[in-house]
Amino acid sequence: MRFPLGRIVATPGALELVGSAGAYDLLLRHAAGDWGDLDAHDRRENEISLKYGFRVLSSYPVGDDGDRIWILTEADRSSTCILTPEEY
């Protein structure tokens, strides 16, 4: 893990989309610094966020319908939320 995740929570929509096992796999990727489907700018922002203690975002495509899961770890690393963009 590159950073602590704190308390982990997930929205109903995210759990419906990927289930708890799928959410766990995505959390492992997020904590390892695999930011998923982010552009170069957002990847750089995450690296800066790790260095200076800002919020970290990952985005992962799921399924064949264009659905996405976002994972957000708060700046103070007290919590991480798994959610869909619509639930943000």
C-alpha positions in Angstrom: 0.0 0.0 0.0 1.3 3.5 -0.9 -1.0 5.2 1.6 -3.5 4.4 4.3 -7.2 4.1 3.4 -8.7 4.8 6.7 -12.3 3.8 7.2 -13.7 2.2 4.1 -17.3 2.9 3.0 -19.2 2.2 -0.2 -22.4 3.5 -1.6 -25.3 1.2 -2.4 -24.9 2.0 -6.1 -21.2 1.0 -6.1 -21.9 -2.3 -4.3 -24.8 -3.1 -6.7 -22.5 -2.5 -9.6 -19.4 -4.5 -8.5 -20.3 -6.4 -5.3 -18.1 -6.5 -2.2 -15.5 -8.8 -3.8 -15.1 -6.5 -6.8 -14.9 -3.5 -4.6 -12.1 -5.1 -2.6 -10.1 -5.8 -5.8 -10.5 -2.2 -6.9 -9.5 -1.0 -3.4 -6.3 -3.0 -3.7 -5.5 -1.3 -7.0 -6.2 2.1 -5.6 -4.0 1.6 -2.6 -1.2 0.3 -4.8 -1.3 3.5 -6.9 -3.0 2.0 -9.9 -5.3 4.9 -10.6 -7.3 3.1 -13.3 -8.6 5.1 -16.2 -7.3 8.6 -15.4 -5.6 10.9 -17.8 -1.9 12.0 -17.4 -2.9 15.3 -15.6 -5.0 13.5 -13.0 -2.3 10.8 -12.5 0.2 13.6 -11.8 -2.3 15.2 -9.4 -2.6 12.0 -7.5 1.2 11.8 -7.1 1.3 15.3 -5.8 -1.6 14.5 -3.5 0.4 11.6 -2.0 3.4 13.8 -1.4 1.5 16.8 0.1 -1.5 15.1 1.7 -4.4 16.0 -0.6 -7.3 13.9 -1.7 -6.7 10.9 -4.0 -9.0 9.7 -6.8 -9.1 6.5 -8.9 -11.6 5.8 -11.6 -12.3 2.3 -13.0 -14.5 1.2 -15.8 -16.8 -1.7 -14.9 -19.0 -3.9 -17.1 -19.8 -3.3 -20.8 -22.3 -0.5 -20.4 -19.8 2.3 -19.8 -20.3 2.3 -16.0 -17.6 3.6 -13.7 -16.5 3.3 -10.1 -14.7 6.1 -8.4 -12.6 5.6 -5.2 -11.8 8.7 -3.2 -9.4 8.8 -0.2 -9.7 11.9 1.9 -6.8 14.2 2.3 -6.3 13.3 6.0 -6.5 9.6 5.0 -9.3 9.1 7.6 -11.6 7.5 5.1 -12.0 6.0 1.6 -15.3 6.0 -0.3 -16.3 3.7 -3.2 -19.0 5.2 -5.3 -20.4 5.8 -8.7 -19.9 9.2 -10.4 -23.7 9.8 -10.2 -23.5 9.4 -6.4 -20.8 12.0 -5.9 
